[in-house]
Amino acid sequence: MTQTAFTEPEERVALREAVKKLAGKYGREYVDKQAREGGKMTEMWLEMGQAGFLGVNIPEEFGGGGGGMSDLAAVLEESAAAGAPLLMMVVSPAICGSIISRCGTEEQKQRWLPSIADGTHLMAFGITEADAGSNSHQITTTATRDGDHWVLKGQKTFISGVDEAQSVLIVSRTEDAKTGKLKPALFVVPTDAPGFTKQPIPMSWNAPEKQFTLFLDDVRVPVDALVGDEDGGLWQLFAGLNPERIMGGAMSCGLARYALDKAVAYAKERSVWKDQPIGAHQGIAHPLAKVKIELEQARLLWQKAAALYDAGDDFTAGEYANMAKYAGGEVACNATDVAVHTHGGNGLTQEYGLGNMLVAARLGRIAPVSREMILNFVAMHSLGLPKSY
Ligand SMILES: Cc1cc2nc3c(=O)[nH]c(=O)nc-3n(C[C@H](O)[C@H](O)[C@H](O)COP(=O)(O)OP(=O)(O)OC[C@H]3O[C@@H](n4cnc5c(N)ncnc54)[C@H](O)[C@@H]3O)c2cc1C
C-alpha cells in the first residue's frame, strides 16, 4: 500500500501563496479604514477577481478557473488569515456561483458566471426572513407566475452586501407550494428592479460589508430569472448552502489564524517580568497551543467537506460542511478571545484591532446556520437520535 503524506496539491499551495501576497498588500489596516470611513472592499475585490482568485471554482468555459470548492475556500482562508476576509466570497462565487453552475441553463451560465468569476457582478443571497429565522421551511416570500414573468412578494432580513450587489439570488416559494416543507424557487433579482427596496440594519460589527432588510413589493422578473426548476426540490438550494458552510468554516479558520499569529508574536515580544516574555508562562502559552490544535482540527474538517463536495458526494459533504462550519466558528471565537487576553489592555485598543474581531468571529457561531442547528443536524443525521425540534 502506498502511503502519501496528507498535503494539499502543489497548485493549491501556490494558489495560497499568491493570495497571501495579494491580500497582504491590503491587510487589516485597509479593512479597518474602509469600515471606519464607510468604504468598501471593492479595490481588493476587483484585484482578486482580475487575478482569477474569486472565480477559481467556476467552470473554465464560463471564465473561471475550473477548480473546486477546495480552491475557493483556500482563497478565502488565506485572505482572512492576511487580515482581509472577503465576506462576499461566501455569497457571490460560492453560493450563487455554485447554484448557477449546477442548476442554471446554458444561457444563464453565460450571462452571470463570467462576471461573478471576475468580480464585476456581485450577487448577494437572500433566504433569511424575520419570522422564519433558522426555520427556513417557514419562509413566506412568494413567487406567482404572470405570463412571461414571475411576481415576487415578501421580505428578507440580514442580507449582506446588497448596497454593493447588482443582483440578489432570492429564495422564495411558488404560489402552488406556499405552505409545508420548503420547495425553494430561486430567482435572480436585480437590485434596481421596481418594487425592490433595502433598509440598512445598524450592526455592532464594524465592517465594510453591511446587512439589509429587503422588501419585495410585487417585483416582476422575467421567467428566465428562475434558476433551476420550481419543482426541483431542496437539492438545488443545498448546491449553494453546502459551499456556504464550507466557506464559513474556512473564513473562520482564516480569522483564527490571523488572531493566533498576532497573539504568538505579542507573547514572544512582550516582557514584564525579568527578561522573560509573557509567552514563557504556561498561563499564556497553553491557551495558544490549545487554539493551534483546534485550528488544525477545524481546517481538516473544511478540507474534507470541500473534497467531498468536489467529488460530487453531496450527501456526505453536507454532514461534513455542517461540522466544518461548527468547528470553524468555535476556533475563531476561542482564538480571538485568547488573542485579546494575550494582549492585555492592548487587546481592546483600536490600534491592535482585535476587539472588533471578537464580533466578527462571533458571527461564525450564528450564521449562516447556528451552532445549535448544526448540533441538531449531527445528533439526528450522524448519530440517529430522535428529532428534537
Ligand atoms: C452579519 C450577518 C450576515 C448575514 N448574512 C446573511 C445573508 O447574506 N443572507 C441571508 O439569507 N442571511 C444572512 N444572515 C442571517 C443568518 O443566516 C441568520 O441570522 C441565522 O440563520 C440565524 O437565524 P436568526 O438570526 O433568525 O436566529 P433564530 O432562528 O431566531 O435563532 C435564535 C437562537 O435560537 C437558537 N435556536 C433556534 N432554533 C433552535 C432549535 N430548534 N434548537 C436549538 N436552538 C435553536 C439559535 O441557535 C440561536 O442561537 C446573516 C446574519 C448575520 C448576523
The ligand as a MOL file (V3000), in Angstrom:
LIG
                    3D

  0  0  0     0  0            999 V3000
M  V30 BEGIN CTAB
M  V30 COUNTS 53 58 0 0 0
M  V30 BEGIN ATOM
M  V30 1 C -23.7020 39.5510 9.8810 0
M  V30 2 C -24.7560 38.6320 9.3250 0
M  V30 3 C -24.8040 38.4170 7.9740 0
M  V30 4 C -25.8150 37.6140 7.4240 0
M  V30 5 N -25.8950 37.4840 6.0490 0
M  V30 6 C -26.9430 36.8160 5.5180 0
M  V30 7 C -27.1230 36.7860 4.0890 0
M  V30 8 O -26.3230 37.3550 3.3190 0
M  V30 9 N -28.1970 36.1270 3.5910 0
M  V30 10 C -29.1120 35.5030 4.3870 0
M  V30 11 O -30.0610 34.9370 3.8780 0
M  V30 12 N -28.9720 35.5190 5.7500 0
M  V30 13 C -27.9160 36.1570 6.3250 0
M  V30 14 N -27.7640 36.1950 7.6930 0
M  V30 15 C -28.7810 35.5730 8.5500 0
M  V30 16 C -28.2820 34.3330 9.3060 0
M  V30 17 O -28.1760 33.2530 8.4390 0
M  V30 18 C -29.2610 34.0960 10.4740 0
M  V30 19 O -29.0240 35.1200 11.4240 0
M  V30 20 C -29.0950 32.7260 11.0910 0
M  V30 21 O -29.5170 31.7300 10.2020 0
M  V30 22 C -29.9040 32.5790 12.3990 0
M  V30 23 O -31.2340 32.9810 12.2170 0
M  V30 24 P -31.8700 34.0430 13.2440 0
M  V30 25 O -30.9530 35.2040 13.3540 0
M  V30 26 O -33.2720 34.3240 12.8230 0
M  V30 27 O -31.8810 33.3270 14.6360 0
M  V30 28 P -33.0650 32.4590 15.2800 0
M  V30 29 O -33.5040 31.4030 14.3300 0
M  V30 30 O -34.0830 33.3690 15.8350 0
M  V30 31 O -32.3000 31.7580 16.4710 0
M  V30 32 C -32.0090 32.4250 17.7060 0
M  V30 33 C -31.2870 31.4600 18.6280 0
M  V30 34 O -32.1260 30.3160 18.8930 0
M  V30 35 C -31.4150 29.1250 18.5730 0
M  V30 36 N -32.3680 28.1290 18.0220 0
M  V30 37 C -33.2980 28.3220 17.0600 0
M  V30 38 N -33.9370 27.1610 16.8120 0
M  V30 39 C -33.3900 26.2250 17.6160 0
M  V30 40 C -33.6070 24.8200 17.8160 0
M  V30 41 N -34.5210 24.1390 17.1320 0
M  V30 42 N -32.8200 24.1770 18.7150 0
M  V30 43 C -31.8730 24.8380 19.4160 0
M  V30 44 N -31.6360 26.1690 19.2890 0
M  V30 45 C -32.3830 26.8470 18.3930 0
M  V30 46 C -30.3870 29.5440 17.5210 0
M  V30 47 O -29.3070 28.6460 17.5080 0
M  V30 48 C -29.9930 30.9250 18.0170 0
M  V30 49 O -28.9980 30.7990 18.9970 0
M  V30 50 C -26.7610 36.9840 8.2690 0
M  V30 51 C -26.6680 37.1660 9.6570 0
M  V30 52 C -25.7100 37.9850 10.1880 0
M  V30 53 C -25.6700 38.2000 11.6840 0
M  V30 END ATOM
M  V30 BEGIN BOND
M  V30 1 1 1 2
M  V30 2 1 2 3
M  V30 3 2 2 52
M  V30 4 2 3 4
M  V30 5 1 4 5
M  V30 6 1 4 50
M  V30 7 2 5 6
M  V30 8 1 6 7
M  V30 9 1 6 13
M  V30 10 2 7 8
M  V30 11 1 7 9
M  V30 12 1 9 10
M  V30 13 2 10 11
M  V30 14 1 10 12
M  V30 15 2 12 13
M  V30 16 1 13 14
M  V30 17 1 14 15
M  V30 18 1 14 50
M  V30 19 1 15 16
M  V30 20 1 16 17
M  V30 21 1 16 18
M  V30 22 1 18 19
M  V30 23 1 18 20
M  V30 24 1 20 21
M  V30 25 1 20 22
M  V30 26 1 22 23
M  V30 27 1 23 24
M  V30 28 2 24 25
M  V30 29 1 24 26
M  V30 30 1 24 27
M  V30 31 1 27 28
M  V30 32 2 28 29
M  V30 33 1 28 30
M  V30 34 1 28 31
M  V30 35 1 31 32
M  V30 36 1 32 33
M  V30 37 1 33 34
M  V30 38 1 33 48
M  V30 39 1 34 35
M  V30 40 1 35 36
M  V30 41 1 35 46
M  V30 42 1 36 37
M  V30 43 1 36 45
M  V30 44 2 37 38
M  V30 45 1 38 39
M  V30 46 1 39 40
M  V30 47 2 39 45
M  V30 48 1 40 41
M  V30 49 2 40 42
M  V30 50 1 42 43
M  V30 51 2 43 44
M  V30 52 1 44 45
M  V30 53 1 46 47
M  V30 54 1 46 48
M  V30 55 1 48 49
M  V30 56 2 50 51
M  V30 57 1 51 52
M  V30 58 1 52 53
M  V30 END BOND
M  V30 END CTAB
M  END
